[in-house]
Amino acid sequence: MKLKASLALAFGLIAGMAHSATELVIATVNNGHMIEMQKHSKAFEAANPGITLKWVTLEEGVLRQRVTTDIATKGGQFDVMTITNICYVKGTTPSEFRKQAESRFGGNTN
């Protein structure tokens, strides 16, 4: 159930970001849940013409290091970042993201 909710949240946030022909770069950890999410790319792209998804799949430690560096330097290398079943969308403040996650999953996400 949480995986489906995570997928819905991630793809909903992604769709909300792009309004024209766009490639979204998604940094994700190499685990079963995130690989499963990638399998839904074709259906997402078909339902959202003009949006293509580019996945960057890394081991968790490498991903955390690259994402941390990217955010700290404001590199903008990634549009969407997922670690475990949580998704962060560039431009979303931590408090906005927390509110979105809590409203969808219930409870406190701290």
C-alpha positions, 0 to 999 in steps of 0.5 A: 500500500505504501509503495502504491501511495509513494508511486502516486505521490512521486508521479503526481508531483512530477506531472505537476512540474512540467507543462511543456516539452520537458525531460525530467531527470530523476535520481533514484536508489537502486532497490526493488521499489524504485526499479518497480517505479521505473517500470511505470515510465512508459505509462506515465509518458503516454498519459503526459505527452511532452514529458520524458523521464530520464532515470539516474540509478545509483547505489544508496551511498553514492546517491546520497553523496551526489544529491547532497552535493547537488543541493549544496552547490545548487547544481540542478543536476536532478529534478526529482530525487528519491531515496527509499520510498520518499520523493523530493521535488526540486523547488519544494521546501522541506516543510512543504514536502513534509506537509504533502507527505503527511497529508498523503501518508498520515502521521508525522514524517519526522 
